[in-house]
Amino acid sequence: MKFTDLCARIAKTCLQIGVFGLVLLIAAVAYQVFGRYVLNNTPTWAESLALLLVLYVTMLGCAVGVRDAGHIGMELLGDFVPESWKKPTEILIHLLTLSFGVLMAWNCFQMFLSVRSYLIPTLHISESFRYVPPVLAGLLIVLFSIEHIVALLRGQEVKPAWH
């Protein structure tokens, strides 16, 4: 299925970006520690960059976790309902997850717009960069939830992106 292949490629790319972000995060923190304890001159931008990278890494990971069914709601609830309710319950869970993604993307986009004229002082970039990751994650959550609903309706299974 082409839609599933596209979603798998997007999720895998998010994982790769997340790994790259973790490497950058480690480098920023290492440089900050080196500057503080060796140079006795703390680079103020390193902490701000690390915090920003944490947002990007966690939000992308969150979206991929939705696609790869990595949250407890998808596994736990299905075990407690009768067999005839499993498919409708799973669809309901994905619809609720989709709704959450829509709300997160929309509200974070509103925040993005409201703070775009402010700067992160130590990085000299717009505060709006802090709201890009949750907007992207919200949109990806919507996409991946749709993928799960379509797969359920077709009687298929979504394979994790990391396989």
FIPA-423520 format. One line per 2 residues: their letters; for each residue x, z, y of N, C-alpha, C. Coordinates in steps of 0.001 Angstrom, whole numbers. Layout:
<nodes>
a) X/Z/Y/X/Z/Y/X/Z/Y; ...
</nodes>
This chain:
<nodes>
mk) 851/0/-1188/0/0/0/889/0/1241; 644/-910/2142/1491/-1076/3311/1399/107/4281
ft) 192/668/4454/23/1806/5364/832/3003/4878; 774/3277/3584/1539/4392/3009/3036/4139/3147
dl) 3463/2895/2932/4885/2567/3088/5339/2782/4520; 4512/2374/5479/4837/2577/6892/4940/4071/7207
ca) 3973/4840/6758/3989/6290/7006/5205/6941/6347; 5559/6483/5138/6730/7026/4456/8007/6717/5234
ri) 8100/5501/5773/9275/5130/6571/9347/5953/7854; 8200/6162/8491/8172/6976/9711/8600/8404/9393
ak) 8063/8962/8314/8401/10338/7932/9884/10462/7580; 10405/9497/6852/11821/9538/6484/12699/9432/7729
tc) 12305/8585/8676/13044/8468/9937/12999/9789/10698; 11843/10450/10699/11731/11762/11357/12676/12770/10712
lq) 12771/12739/9386/13694/13635/8689/15142/13334/9072; 15484/12062/9161/16848/11683/9534/17159/12096/10968
ig) 16198/11903/11865/16384/12348/13249/16520/13868/13288; 15733/14548/12465/15818/16002/12394/17186/16485/11936
vf) 17760/15827/10938/19101/16191/10468/20126/15948/11572; 20023/14809/12247/20921/14518/13368/20753/15573/14466
gl) 19497/15957/14740/19240/16998/15732/19848/18330/15337; 19806/18661/14049/20435/19902/13583/21946/19864/13782
vl) 22561/18716/13534/24005/18577/13756/24323/18779/15240; 23526/18155/16104/23728/18343/17545/23501/19796/17952
li) 22498/20424/17365/22199/21830/17648/23380/22719/17265; 23936/22499/16089/25103/23275/15646/26277/23048/16589
aa) 26481/21802/16990/27579/21495/17915/27374/22181/19264; 26152/22175/19776/25868/22808/21071/26090/24314/21007
va) 25623/24936/19934/25797/26389/19789/27274/26725/19580; 27974/25928/18774/29406/26163/18554/30181/26043/19860
yq) 29835/25037/20654/30508/24868/21944/30206/26046/22875; 28973/26515/22819/28599/27656/23647/29403/28897/23240
vf) 29522/29153/21955/30296/30303/21467/31768/30132/21829; 32299/28928/21635/33690/28652/21993/33920/28892/23484
gr) 33011/28394/24305/33150/28583/25748/33066/30044/26152; 32188/30781/25523/31997/32183/25881/33178/33047/25458
yv) 33637/32874/24214/34627/33809/23673/36069/33314/23745; 36279/32026/23845/37645/31507/23909/38013/31146/25345
ln) 37144/30393/25985/37432/29954/27351/37005/30986/28397; 36216/31952/27970/35663/32965/28875/34884/32301/30020
nt) 34234/31194/29688/33456/30445/30657/32255/29836/29905; 31141/30537/29933/29975/30108/29162/29362/28845/29751
pt) 29251/27788/28938/28578/26580/29412/27062/26796/29400; 26465/26873/30572/25037/27205/30664/24144/26127/30087
wa) 24571/24879/30122/23753/23779/29621/23603/23820/28103; 24569/24418/27400/24548/24397/25936/23343/25157/25376
es) 23001/26277/25980/21840/27034/25501/20542/26275/25755; 20420/25686/26926/19215/24899/27229/19089/23702/26301
la) 20204/23049/26021/20189/21911/25104/19808/22368/23694; 20351/23489/23261/20028/24007/21929/18537/24319/21811
ll) 17964/24933/22825/16538/25237/22807/15693/23965/22761; 16109/22967/23499/15398/21687/23498/15505/21003/22128
lv) 16687/21057/21541/16876/20458/20220/16050/21177/19151; 15921/22490/19272/15089/23242/18322/13656/22727/18372
ly) 13148/22447/19566/11796/21910/19693/11656/20574/18981; 12614/19689/19198/12536/18367/18569/12617/18469/17048
vt) 13558/19251/16551/13752/19373/15100/12525/20006/14440; 12016/21087/15009/10883/21770/14373/9598/20970/14464
ml) 9361/20304/15558/8118/19537/15681/8114/18324/14757; 9247/17638/14647/9317/16519/13703/9171/17028/12269
gc) 9813/18154/11974/9693/18754/10645/8277/19190/10335; 7586/19689/11343/6188/20097/11183/5320/18902/10801
av) 5503/17795/11487/4705/16601/11199/4984/16085/9789; 6249/16050/9403/6600/15596/8058/6059/16580/7023
gv) 6030/17862/7356/5454/18857/6451/3980/18603/6192; 3274/18126/7197/1863/17763/7001/1768/16571/6061
rd) 2602/15588/6247/2550/14402/5382/2902/14742/3939; 3924/15555/3777/4396/15881/2436/3662/17073/1831
ag) 2530/17448/2434/1684/18556/1957/2492/19841/1823; 3289/20116/2830/4151/21285/2785/3549/22545/3365
hi) 2271/22535/3719/1682/23760/4246/715/24348/3228; 546/25625/3310/-147/26381/2282/-1619/26008/2133
gm) -2274/25559/3175/-3702/25247/3121/-4052/24163/2119; -3177/23215/1937/-3481/22112/1028/-3348/22527/-433
el) -2513/23472/-721/-2288/23882/-2098/-3197/25035/-2509; -3357/25982/-1646/-4035/27216/-2000/-5546/27077/-2109
lg) -6182/26442/-1154/-7639/26385/-1119/-8226/25610/-2300; -7540/24545/-2712/-8035/23731/-3815/-8147/24468/-5129
df) -7385/25524/-5287/-7413/26292/-6531/-8626/27206/-6632; -9311/27444/-5536/-10411/28406/-5519/-11802/27781/-5493
vp) -11878/26473/-5476/-13190/25815/-5411/-13487/25116/-6741; -14770/24937/-7053/-15112/24202/-8282/-14561/22774/-8234
es) -14366/22194/-9392/-13789/20841/-9501/-14552/19811/-8669; -15872/19916/-8645/-16687/18940/-7898/-16492/19060/-6384
wk) -15969/20170/-5923/-15750/20384/-4484/-14324/20066/-4045; -13427/19812/-4972/-12004/19658/-4614/-11762/18510/-3640
kp) -12297/17341/-3957/-12053/16184/-3083/-12667/16389/-1696; -13954/16804/-1588/-14503/17054/-250/-13746/18161/504
te) -13291/19164/-227/-12539/20249/419/-11207/19733/946; -10533/18913/158/-9259/18347/609/-9467/17445/1826
il) -10525/16660/1803/-10823/15806/2966/-11111/16669/4192; -11867/17746/4014/-12148/18666/5126/-10858/19261/5681
ih) -9959/19661/4803/-8681/20226/5245/-7914/19201/6083; -7898/17959/5621/-7180/16918/6370/-7882/16590/7689
ll) -9195/16659/7711/-9919/16442/8974/-9631/17569/9965; -9555/18785/9479/-9212/19918/10359/-7774/19791/10856
tl) -6884/19380/9972/-5490/19164/10368/-5397/18046/11401; -6147/16976/11174/-6202/15869/12123/-6707/16354/13481
sf) -7740/17172/13478/-8292/17719/14734/-7244/18548/15466; -6507/19344/14705/-5436/20129/15309/-4404/19209/15955
gv) -4018/18128/15253/-3048/17178/15798/-3529/16541/17086; -4809/16168/17122/-5396/15576/18337/-5326/16576/19491
lm) -5760/17803/19235/-5756/18824/20287/-4344/19134/20772; -3412/19230/19837/-2032/19525/20217/-1457/18381/21052
aw) -1641/17147/20597/-1102/15999/21339/-1727/15907/22729; -3044/16056/22805/-3733/15927/24086/-3310/17021/25072
nc) -3348/18258/24634/-3026/19363/25541/-1556/19373/25937; -676/19038/25010/743/18971/25367/1029/17782/26279
fq) 267/16698/26119/413/15577/27046/-17/15995/28451; -1066/16786/28551/-1494/17294/29856/-399/18168/30483
mf) 240/18997/29653/1361/19805/30154/2529/18915/30558; 2808/17890/29755/3852/16918/30070/3637/16353/31477
ls) 2394/15945/31763/2089/15384/33079/2224/16415/34194; 1841/17649/33899/1829/18663/34962/3220/19159/35352
vr) 4212/19023/34465/5544/19557/34783/6607/18471/34961; 6198/17224/34983/7192/16143/35020/8032/16132/36291
sy) 7562/16737/37353/8347/16748/38591/9314/17930/38668; 9234/18858/37725/10146/20004/37694/11355/19680/36826
li) 12476/20292/37153/13705/20047/36403/14103/21266/35585; 14715/21001/34435/15422/22053/33703/16758/22163/34431
pt) 17003/23266/35124/18143/23324/36046/19502/23074/35401; 19715/23567/34191/21030/23438/33584/21278/22061/32963
lh) 20216/21306/32704/20367/19977/32098/20098/18847/33086; 19460/19173/34208/19109/18188/35237/18225/17066/34689
is) 17305/17464/33821/16297/16528/33311/14922/17170/33522; 13902/16369/33433/12544/16840/33681/12103/17867/32634
es) 11344/18851/33088/10723/19833/32179/9813/19144/31171; 9350/17949/31497/8434/17237/30601/9084/16934/29254
fr) 10428/16901/29193/11106/16662/27916/10772/17746/26887; 10380/18921/27350/9992/19996/26426/8666/19687/25731
yv) 7854/18826/26313/6518/18551/25765/6442/17237/24993; 7523/16479/24981/7550/15252/24179/7440/15569/22680
pp) 8201/16543/22157/8117/16800/20710/6721/17198/20216; 6002/18110/20892/4670/18429/20365/3662/17283/20519
vl) 3846/16443/21536/2968/15272/21662/3226/14324/20489; 4494/14034/20234/4839/13166/19107/4368/13761/17781
ag) 4610/15052/17606/4209/15710/16359/2697/15654/16191; 1961/15870/17261/503/15793/17184/32/14415/16766
ll) 636/13386/17354/267/12011/16990/637/11703/15541; 1800/12180/15114/2208/11973/13721/1308/12737/12753
iv) 888/13927/13136/-34/14706/12300/-1342/13944/12130; -1821/13340/13209/-3046/12524/13123/-2823/11359/12161
lf) -1721/10644/12334/-1418/9494/11473/-1324/9910/10008; -587/10989/9742/-387/11417/8363/-1665/11993/7750
si) -2512/12605/8571/-3797/13100/8063/-4702/11941/7673; -4692/10895/8492/-5465/9690/8153/-4947/9101/6842
eh) -3624/9073/6701/-3038/8561/5459/-3545/9349/4246; -3579/10667/4355/-4058/11503/3245/-5537/11255/2951
iv) -6337/11129/3986/-7778/10896/3782/-8002/9554/3091; -7310/8527/3560/-7434/7201/2937/-6991/7260/1477
al) -5891/7941/1211/-5398/8054/-167/-6401/8794/-1048; -6999/9860/-528/-7996/10606/-1300/-9212/9738/-1615
lr) -9665/8988/-633/-10834/8130/-836/-10546/7012/-1836; -9300/6596/-1908/-8913/5542/-2851/-8444/6099/-4197
gq) -8409/7418/-4308/-7955/8020/-5556/-6458/7908/-5770; -5703/7845/-4673/-4251/7728/-4755/-3596/9017/-4295
ev) -2298/9083/-4494/-1549/10258/-4077/-468/9824/-3086; -247/10647/-2065/797/10375/-1078/2086/10993/-1616
kp) 3088/10155/-1795/4381/10638/-2306/5219/11144/-1145; 5903/12271/-1333/6733/12826/-255/7792/11832/231
aw) 8093/11910/1502/9031/10974/2132/10458/11183/1654; 10786/12365/1224/12179/12660/857/12499/12242/-563
h) 11589/11621/-1278/11888/11134/-2633/12481/9760/-2585
</nodes>
